[in-house]
Amino acid sequence: MPRNHRTIRPPPKLQSLPMSDALRSLATRSEPRFYAKGRVLIDEGDVGGGLFIILSGRLRAYSSNEDDSRRVTYGEYLPGEFLGEMSLDGGTRSATVEAVEDSWCALVTRQTLEQHIAEHPTFAFELLSKVIRRARMATLSLRAVALNDVYGRVVWLLNERAAAQADGTRRTAPLTHQEMADLLGCTRPMVSRVMKELERGDYIATVHRCIVLKRALPARF
């Protein structure tokens, strides 16, 4: 078998994904498309009016400077979620979206979306609710970045991303120091210094790129 041969897993069955019936019905109207890790699905500034429904993998929305040396990450999205709704008004794309890992998505055109809403009017409320929730999260994120020092930003992010575990700890999904820096609007060395101090204080540990919160993080360190 050639070294560059790559096995691509087929997309998962829609019935297995955590999504509403209306969104699942919308996904069935489009053929799934595969996006390899690192592939850009949306370029900021482009004109487009389609939705991407994530079937597997993980996508990241971000903005960067001209040479891509600095990035600001707006969010990461998992199977069962959709994105691209910000351009449904006919305007330009507000962020770049790339595949963080190999991903399958259903690309829904504006025409298909309009037909779906005509047949399922309640989906318009689901779409609107998603826009409102993301706008609220963007406001909270901006507030955390603007009103906290780097330590406060890191603590806010860890508390925001960590989920409770059976052993009493909390754990994030895989998260690198660079990804944290992109989310928090600071540099990776600044994040690394804070993380090292938290590890020395036995507040956190890193397991398979996931961050384990052993106990409550102090407001100040």
C-alpha positions in Angstrom: 0.0 0.0 0.0 1.5 3.4 -0.9 2.7 5.5 2.0 0.5 8.4 1.0 -2.6 6.3 0.9 -5.2 7.6 3.3 -8.4 6.0 4.5 -11.3 8.4 4.9 -14.0 7.2 7.2 -17.5 7.7 5.9 -19.8 10.3 7.4 -21.8 9.2 10.5 -25.5 8.4 10.3 -27.6 11.5 11.0 -29.7 9.6 13.5 -26.6 9.3 15.8 -25.9 13.0 16.0 -27.0 15.3 18.8 -29.2 17.7 16.8 -32.9 18.7 16.6 -35.2 16.9 14.3 -35.6 20.1 12.2 -31.8 20.4 11.7 -31.5 16.7 11.0 -34.2 17.1 8.3 -32.3 20.0 6.8 -29.0 18.0 6.7 -30.7 15.3 4.6 -31.4 17.8 1.9 -27.6 18.1 1.1 -24.8 15.7 0.2 -22.1 15.4 2.9 -18.7 16.8 2.0 -15.3 15.8 3.4 -12.8 18.5 4.6 -9.3 17.4 5.5 -7.6 18.8 8.6 -6.4 22.3 7.8 -8.8 22.9 4.9 -10.4 26.3 4.9 -14.2 26.1 4.3 -14.9 29.8 4.6 -12.7 32.8 3.9 -13.4 36.0 5.8 -14.7 38.7 3.4 -16.1 36.3 0.9 -19.8 36.6 -0.1 -21.8 33.5 0.7 -25.2 32.4 2.0 -24.9 28.8 2.9 -24.8 26.9 6.2 -22.4 24.2 7.2 -23.9 21.5 9.4 -21.1 19.5 11.2 -21.5 15.8 10.9 -18.1 14.8 12.3 -14.8 16.4 13.3 -14.2 19.9 14.6 -14.3 23.4 12.9 -12.7 26.7 14.1 -13.9 30.2 13.3 -11.2 32.9 13.5 -9.8 36.2 12.2 -6.1 36.9 11.5 -3.8 39.6 10.4 -2.5 39.8 6.8 0.5 37.5 7.3 -1.5 35.1 9.6 1.0 35.6 12.4 -1.8 36.6 14.9 -5.2 35.0 15.3 -8.3 35.7 17.3 -10.5 32.6 17.7 -14.2 33.1 18.0 -15.2 29.6 18.7 -14.8 25.9 17.9 -17.8 23.8 16.7 -18.6 20.1 17.0 -20.9 17.6 15.4 -24.5 18.6 15.6 -23.8 22.3 15.4 -23.9 24.6 12.4 -22.2 27.8 11.3 -22.3 30.3 8.5 -25.5 31.9 9.6 -23.9 35.4 9.9 -23.9 35.8 6.1 -27.5 34.9 5.5 -28.3 38.6 5.2 -26.4 38.6 1.9 -23.3 40.3 3.4 -19.7 39.1 3.5 -18.4 36.3 5.7 -17.4 37.7 9.1 -14.7 35.1 9.9 -12.5 32.4 8.4 -13.5 28.8 9.2 -11.1 25.9 9.0 -11.2 22.2 9.8 -9.2 21.6 13.0 -9.4 17.8 12.2 -10.8 15.7 9.4 -14.5 16.7 9.2 -17.6 15.8 7.3 -20.2 18.6 6.8 -23.5 19.1 5.0 -23.4 22.3 3.0 -26.9 23.8 2.8 -27.4 26.4 0.1 -29.5 29.5 0.8 -32.2 28.3 -1.6 -32.4 24.9 0.2 -32.6 26.7 3.6 -35.4 29.0 2.4 -37.4 26.0 1.2 -36.8 24.2 4.5 -38.0 27.2 6.6 -41.1 27.5 4.4 -41.9 23.8 5.2 -40.7 24.0 8.9 -41.3 27.5 10.1 -40.2 26.6 13.7 -36.7 26.2 12.4 -36.5 29.9 11.9 -36.7 30.3 15.7 -34.0 27.7 16.2 -31.8 29.6 13.8 -32.5 32.9 15.6 -31.9 31.4 19.0 -28.5 30.2 17.8 -27.6 33.7 16.6 -28.6 35.2 19.9 -26.7 32.7 22.0 -23.5 33.2 19.9 -23.9 37.0 20.2 -24.3 36.7 23.9 -21.2 34.4 24.2 -19.2 36.9 22.1 -20.2 39.7 24.5 -19.1 37.6 27.5 -15.8 36.7 25.8 -15.1 40.3 24.9 -15.9 41.3 28.5 -13.6 38.7 30.0 -10.7 39.7 27.7 -11.2 43.4 28.2 -11.7 43.5 32.0 -9.2 40.8 33.1 -5.5 40.4 33.1 -4.0 37.3 31.4 -4.4 35.2 34.6 -8.1 36.2 34.9 -8.6 35.4 31.2 -7.0 31.9 31.5 -9.1 31.1 34.6 -12.3 32.3 32.9 -11.5 30.1 29.8 -10.7 27.0 31.8 -13.9 27.4 33.9 -15.9 28.0 30.7 -14.6 24.9 28.9 -14.3 22.4 31.7 -17.0 19.7 32.2 -17.6 17.8 35.5 -16.2 14.3 35.7 -17.3 11.3 37.8 -14.1 11.6 40.0 -15.1 15.1 41.1 -12.6 16.9 38.8 -13.4 19.0 35.7 -11.9 18.5 32.3 -11.7 20.4 29.1 -11.6 19.0 25.6 -8.1 18.9 24.0 -6.7 22.4 24.2 -3.2 23.7 23.4 -1.6 26.8 24.9 -1.6 28.4 21.4 -5.3 27.7 21.0 -5.9 29.4 24.4 -3.8 32.4 23.4 -5.8 32.8 20.2 -9.1 32.6 22.1 -7.9 35.1 24.8 -6.1 37.7 22.6 -2.6 37.2 24.2 0.6 35.4 23.4 1.3 31.7 23.9 4.3 32.4 26.3 1.9 34.4 28.5 -0.6 31.6 28.7 2.2 29.0 29.3 3.5 31.0 32.3 0.1 31.0 33.9 -0.5 27.3 33.2 2.9 26.4 34.7 2.1 28.3 37.9 -1.3 26.5 38.2 0.4 23.2 37.7 3.0 24.0 40.4 0.2 24.8 42.7 -1.4 21.4 41.9 -4.6 23.1 40.6 -4.4 21.6 37.2 -2.9 18.7 35.2 -2.6 18.0 31.5 -3.7 14.5 30.3 -3.7 13.7 26.6 -3.9 17.4 25.8 -7.0 17.8 28.0 -6.7 20.1 31.0 -7.9 18.6 34.3 -9.0 21.0 37.0 -8.3 19.2 40.2 -9.9 21.9 42.4 -11.4 25.4 42.3 -9.0 27.9 40.6 -8.0 30.9 42.8 -9.4 34.3 41.7 -5.9 35.7 42.1 -2.5 33.8 42.1 
